[in-house]
Amino acid sequence: MSFPWEPAAATGIGSLPGEDSREAARILVGELPDFLHVPELPNRGPGGDCIGRTGALLHAVGSDFGLETTADGWRITDGKSRLMRRAISWIGEDLDALEEFGQDYSGPLKTQIAGPWTLAASIELAGGERLLKDAGACRDLAGALAEAVRTHVAELKSRFPMATILLQVDEPGLNAVLDGTIGSVSGLSRFDPVDPPVAQDALREVLTAVPEVVSGVHCCAARPPIRVITNANAGFVSFDLTLAGIDEDAIGEAWESGVGIWAGSVNPLAHIDARKSDAMVSAPMRTLAHHLGMEDAEHMASVVITPSCGCAGARWSQVRSAYSACVRAGRVLRQEEPSG
């Protein structure tokens, strides 16, 4: 399978520090000129975070869907939502800034949305319980997300006609949904585990919303459910390779079958010595490839190196350092320079 990125490319997960979309776009274009992503700025407050941004994309498609904040997070509300309108405006500002600094960009461009199961576990119904409680509402949510994806991707294509659009579905809550560890709002009970085929169906509807777009899943949990993700037709799986509990056998199966491997390899909150970053950041991926016997150029063509998770809590100097380390690690994996 061919991929719309260079072998062992580097990109970011999504979130960045601060509230200034132009500063975020300027640094993205400077540090990741070959693989941009749409910036997320959760430090803006509700609506700047992944859940709020995705709610805004849903609200833009159907104004009868909105979100409002509660003491514990988010709740569905009918009709117009001032908070959602503000979040839609922020998305527009982010895309305007990226378009300004990335004029005539012709490489891969990734956007991010929250996945159906993380949303279902995070959002309350109007009655006060999590959406996860209602199987029908979960199915409807997946369908609505698919439509929001189609609309969002169409806008990106119109703004960046020479770029290749990719979709990252963020599912940090997927493990908990599958394991049945999501508690009710009252805290007195837990929801039943969602069966893997049901979870796969909802993910598949979102991932295949735009067939020509390479779509994948990012899960930064300690034990990402690789097989559930790949069985949902994910074109790539993004995970934190620095955590214990990674299922190497499942990764090897996915890798061998042609699924892209996006390896979170550097903590964006850490100080990275530039003289050591290439060896340090490439080591987890080199070790994994060695264990699986997939060190050849053909397999490296599907690899992308990323920070271990989002960068919202980092300083800009740390973001630059992390992105630079990921880029240099990719060069090591491509054997463009020594790893020592």
Secondary structure by P-SEA (a helix, b strand, c coil): ccccccccccccccccccccaaaaaaaaaacccccccccccccccccccaaaaaaaaaaaacccccccccccbbbbbccccaaaaaaaaaaaaaaaaaaaaacccccbbbbbbbcaaaaaacccccccccccccaaaaaaaaaaaaaaaaaaaaaaaaacccbbbbbbbbccaaaaaaaccccccccccccccccaaaaaaaaaaaaacccccbbbbbbcccccaaaaaaaacccccccccccccccaaaaaaaaaacccccccccccccccccccaaaaaaaaaaaaaaaaccccccccccbbbbcccccccccaaaaaaaaaaaaaaaaaaacccccc
